[in-house]
Amino acid sequence: MSILDEFKSFIAKGNVMDMAVGIIIGAAFTGIVSSLVADLINPIIGIITGGIDFSNLFVNLGDGDYASLAAARDAGAPVFAYGSFITAVINFLIIAWVVFLLVKIVNRVKDAAIRKSAKEAEAQPAGPTQEQLLAEIRDLLKRGAA
């Protein structure tokens, strides 16, 4: 099998398409979570911590004095931007929590569907057993032969 055929076989598998959809949705979801953290959660944390803006916390590793992280980066100064890291950790925790909740909801829906189908299967009257059918066929054959 050529590499091109193997690639076609790989792409045609359903898991690859599911993964692609997941990546696309994840990228869109990341934008929403980034906005949630930057625009809603960080200001609340800033109020609680006395006005600290995590995204602007940094240590200048070079010469000069800069009023903000953006100014230091624009000047090309080496910086240790630990505030950006704190923001990334908050983003991760929120994304992980939301994914956990989504998986939990999906599992509950799956379990409910399985329980429903199991109840429906129990509600169906059980048909005759194999032995009953064989006995009925035997009886019919006896009547027909007589």
Secondary structure, DSSP 8 states (H G I E B T S, - for coil): --HHHHHHHHHHSHHHHHHHHHHHHHHHHHHHHHHIIIIIIHHHHHHHTTS--GGG--EE-SSS--SSHHHHHHTT--EE-HHHHHHHHHHHHHHHHHHHHHHHHHHHHHHHHHHHHHHHHHHS-----HHHHHHHHHHHHHHHH-
